[in-house]
Amino acid sequence: MFDFAGKKVFITGGTRGIGLCVAVKMAKAGADVAVNYLRNRSAADEARAAILDASGGKEPLLLKGNVAKDEDIQKMFSEIGDKWGGLNFLISNAASGVLKPSRELTHHHWQWTMDINAYALLPLSRHAIPLMKGNGRIIAVSSLGSIRAFQNYAAVGASKGALESLVRHLCVEYASQGINVNAVSASVVDTDALKHFPNREAMIEESLQWMPAKKLVTPENVADAVMLMCSEYTSMVHGHTFIVDGGLSIMLPG
Ligand SMILES: NC(=O)c1ccc[n+]([C@@H]2O[C@H](COP(=O)([O-])OP(=O)(O)OC[C@H]3O[C@@H](n4cnc5c(N)ncnc54)[C@H](OP(=O)(O)O)[C@@H]3O)[C@@H](O)[C@H]2O)c1
């Protein structure tokens, strides 16, 4: 459905889960793909193989770095600049966070979560925008915790709220320069990330109970939304959060 031949995309956290799914779809659609990761080299190698396969042999850029660190972002973009000289799509997808009740959250937990999930979009977009040369898309991947509340999700939910607000403010600054900044948000998706939730089973069960569509959102569903937000079909969509949740967020559990 999408033809992104000749386009260049950088996906943070692009070696596992939703980010990898976006990377593979982008490669299939003909884009040149750069994926970032932090620690897991074997997942990065597997991602490389999957992207190579999807693209028919086009080598992806594998960029190791912490998106919470300015110097790592600087290094990754200098490699993108050297190798590609331009960029069309930035997908700010990498996330982490401390999953604890609010009474157990320390300042360090808060800062860690905010830096990776919200702050990173600032330096990422600051480096990406000059490479986009007046025509680009920035998509931040968010979650329903930005607008709804869940057990153990105070820090991550707050970081996603900040992220979506930042998306709106970046939009105001860059829409007139040909850059669309939007978010794609999702309800529970059963990736590795979910294994870290102390209440994983309950989250899945409750989602299925209340969700009108009665099935979990998949990484493919989220990746499809990201593809759409990078396409010409959404050229006048600016500053919004596109929610992929099987209708969950319109329901009132009780
Ligand atoms: N899973 C869900 O239920 C769900 C629901 C809604 C929204 N989301 C959002 O979707 C996005 C992807 O989630 P996911 O579930 O696909 O995650 P995941 O499977 O846990 O994958 C996380 C990816 O991010 C990378 N990463 C983590 N911290 C990083 C950092 N500080 N710097 C650079 N890379 C880092 C990981 O690299 P390593 O492999 O090296 O660790 C990995 O590639 C996140 O923004 C998340 O909030 C997820």
The ligand as a MOL file (V3000), in Angstrom:
LIG
                    3D

  0  0  0     0  0            999 V3000
M  V30 BEGIN CTAB
M  V30 COUNTS 48 52 0 0 0
M  V30 BEGIN ATOM
M  V30 1 N 4.1110 -2.7460 24.5140 0
M  V30 2 C 3.0660 -1.9980 24.8240 0
M  V30 3 O 2.1010 -2.4420 25.4990 0
M  V30 4 C 2.9740 -0.5790 24.3410 0
M  V30 5 C 1.7200 0.0420 24.3510 0
M  V30 6 C 1.6240 1.3640 23.9160 0
M  V30 7 C 2.7430 2.0440 23.4960 0
M  V30 8 N 3.9520 1.4150 23.5090 0 CHG=1
M  V30 9 C 5.1160 2.1910 23.0940 0
M  V30 10 O 5.6790 1.6130 21.9370 0
M  V30 11 C 7.0820 1.8670 21.9070 0
M  V30 12 C 7.8370 0.5780 21.7130 0
M  V30 13 O 7.4850 -0.3200 22.7480 0
M  V30 14 P 7.7680 -1.8900 22.6520 0
M  V30 15 O 6.7590 -2.5330 23.5250 0
M  V30 16 O 7.8680 -2.2930 21.2130 0 CHG=-1
M  V30 17 O 9.1990 -1.9640 23.3470 0
M  V30 18 P 10.2640 -3.1710 23.4450 0
M  V30 19 O 9.7710 -4.3810 22.7390 0
M  V30 20 O 10.6250 -3.2580 24.8820 0
M  V30 21 O 11.5260 -2.5930 22.6020 0
M  V30 22 C 12.1810 -1.4780 23.0930 0
M  V30 23 C 13.2190 -1.0010 22.0980 0
M  V30 24 O 13.7310 0.2660 22.5620 0
M  V30 25 C 15.1410 0.1790 22.7570 0
M  V30 26 N 15.5110 1.0450 23.8670 0
M  V30 27 C 15.0740 0.9810 25.1610 0
M  V30 28 N 15.6040 1.9950 25.8760 0
M  V30 29 C 16.3900 2.6990 25.0190 0
M  V30 30 C 17.1970 3.8580 25.1660 0
M  V30 31 N 17.3280 4.4990 26.3330 0
M  V30 32 N 17.8780 4.3100 24.0790 0
M  V30 33 C 17.7610 3.6740 22.8900 0
M  V30 34 N 17.0060 2.5820 22.6910 0
M  V30 35 C 16.3470 2.0960 23.7510 0
M  V30 36 C 15.4170 -1.2990 22.9690 0
M  V30 37 O 16.7720 -1.5870 22.6840 0
M  V30 38 P 17.5160 -2.8830 23.3840 0
M  V30 39 O 16.9440 -4.0840 22.6980 0
M  V30 40 O 18.9520 -2.6720 23.1110 0
M  V30 41 O 17.1390 -2.8330 24.8330 0
M  V30 42 C 14.4270 -1.9050 21.9850 0
M  V30 43 O 14.9310 -1.8240 20.6570 0
M  V30 44 C 7.3990 2.5920 23.2160 0
M  V30 45 O 7.3970 3.9850 23.0160 0
M  V30 46 C 6.2400 2.1960 24.1070 0
M  V30 47 O 5.9890 3.1270 25.1600 0
M  V30 48 C 4.0960 0.1140 23.9090 0
M  V30 END ATOM
M  V30 BEGIN BOND
M  V30 1 1 1 2
M  V30 2 2 2 3
M  V30 3 1 2 4
M  V30 4 1 4 5
M  V30 5 2 4 48
M  V30 6 2 5 6
M  V30 7 1 6 7
M  V30 8 2 7 8
M  V30 9 1 8 9
M  V30 10 1 8 48
M  V30 11 1 9 10
M  V30 12 1 9 46
M  V30 13 1 10 11
M  V30 14 1 11 12
M  V30 15 1 11 44
M  V30 16 1 12 13
M  V30 17 1 13 14
M  V30 18 2 14 15
M  V30 19 1 14 16
M  V30 20 1 14 17
M  V30 21 1 17 18
M  V30 22 2 18 19
M  V30 23 1 18 20
M  V30 24 1 18 21
M  V30 25 1 21 22
M  V30 26 1 22 23
M  V30 27 1 23 24
M  V30 28 1 23 42
M  V30 29 1 24 25
M  V30 30 1 25 26
M  V30 31 1 25 36
M  V30 32 1 26 27
M  V30 33 1 26 35
M  V30 34 2 27 28
M  V30 35 1 28 29
M  V30 36 1 29 30
M  V30 37 2 29 35
M  V30 38 1 30 31
M  V30 39 2 30 32
M  V30 40 1 32 33
M  V30 41 2 33 34
M  V30 42 1 34 35
M  V30 43 1 36 37
M  V30 44 1 36 42
M  V30 45 1 37 38
M  V30 46 2 38 39
M  V30 47 1 38 40
M  V30 48 1 38 41
M  V30 49 1 42 43
M  V30 50 1 44 45
M  V30 51 1 44 46
M  V30 52 1 46 47
M  V30 END BOND
M  V30 END CTAB
M  END
